[in-house]
Amino acid sequence: MIRHALILTLLVGTACGARPQATAGPESGPQGPQPVGSNLPVPRDAPTYPGITNVPATTGRANLAKTKPPFAITTIGQFAEPFAMAFLPNGDLLVTEKAGVLKLRRGNGATYPTSGVPAVATGGQGGLLDVAVAPNFAGSRRVYLTYAEPRPNGGSSLALADARFVSAGDRANPHLEDLRVIWRAGSDGPGGQYGATIAFAPDGQSLFLSSGERQRFAPAQDPEQALGKILHLTLDGKAWPGNPDYKAGGVRAQTWSSGHRNPYGLVFTPDGRLWEEEMGPKGGDELNLIEPGRNYGWPIVSNGDNYSGKPIPDHSSRPDLAAPVLWWNPAISPGGMMLYSGAMFPAYRGSLFIAALSDESLVRVTVDGASAKPVDQWAMGTRIRDVAQAPDGSIWLLEDGEKGAGGKLMRLTPKA
């Protein structure tokens, strides 16, 4: 769901929201012990790790020539800086707007703001981020939100909350009840790159959460910080007992994989494999097959370089660190990702669809077991933030709403 004319020096701004917001949010009192350097300005370049000889990556580059999209494209809505969307079982759509607004879009196109959303820290890449519908929504009515939470002593933290979604009668006045902040990344302070994507395990009994390294580089390799990690949590935000280092407690107990920069898309394929895509630095965006306990290398290695032009050793330089299955250089700045399983486009079943921001494209990748192949890179002419499959099998896209894009909601269907 943020990748790439991203400026490394952007800092998270002050809390702001366009709608009435819940009181649940930052804890009162001091932040408590923080890692050394949390509140320092974000560094310009990745640290240099001595003793590594660069070995250029020679396989896996996924850039394709862009082609004209083979879809009928219909604009069906407009949002202000949308970030993510999720369908409810009845076909209604939830859309997050970064300013701190959760919108309900009904099937007839009418949209309504949802009250009770927590306060968010906006500015740069902060704000209200992902939304996900609980696997047991029919009984629990619960939805999950990720957001940049303003913290008591300044800066922000990635937070995960759940709440009961209530929309009585004609659903014109939706609101959240019983909001609970169930997880915080900690390491409060400045920086963007929150990650913030939620994916539920195939059995619906746990969730996976991507946590970016907040433009701070080194925390992705620090096992005591939740930054630059993919976490595996219970549905109430605790460490999952089956995690690789569960017995260690703390952040280690929550960690499924480490060494990530800005992980966005998280998707399970029918064979149970977990795929992730993340924004690299200047080039080096990645599609990874996520395996428990693996270290994916950031910022020690990357198939891209620092924005200053200072090189970073390629993944091949450290074969002990997990390399991406596919990578893009020049960058495409991937946002959201989904697995297509619908009936409207039978030829695309089993494909991953990746929204691309700076590349202004929609990317299709086929997967077969542990391998992946780029097959289409369609020129959409605007920044694509998120992609989702509608109940009828159509493909819906969210336009980014930044850098000249308007924030449109688009529906893709077969051409007549």
Secondary structure, 3 states (H helix, E strand, C coil): CCCCCCCCCCCCCCEECCCCEECCCCCCCCCCCCCCCCCCCCCCCCCCCCCCCCCCCCCCECCCCCECCCEEEEEEEECCCEEEEEECCCCCEEEEECCCEEEEECCCCCEEEEECEECEECECCECEEEEEECCCHHHHCEEEEEEEEECCCCCEEEEEEEEEEECCCCCCCCEEEEEEEEEECCCCECCCCCEEEEEECCCCCEEEEEECCCCCCHHHHCCCCCCCEEEEEECCCCECCCCCCHHHCHHHHHEEEECCCEEEEEEECCCCCEEEEEECCECCEEEEEECCCCECCCCCCCCCECCCCCCCCCHHHCCCCCCCCEEECCCCCEEEEEECCCCCCHHHCCEEEEEECCCCEEEEEEEECCEEEEEEEEECCCCEEEEEECCCCCEEEEECCCCCCCCEEEEEEECC
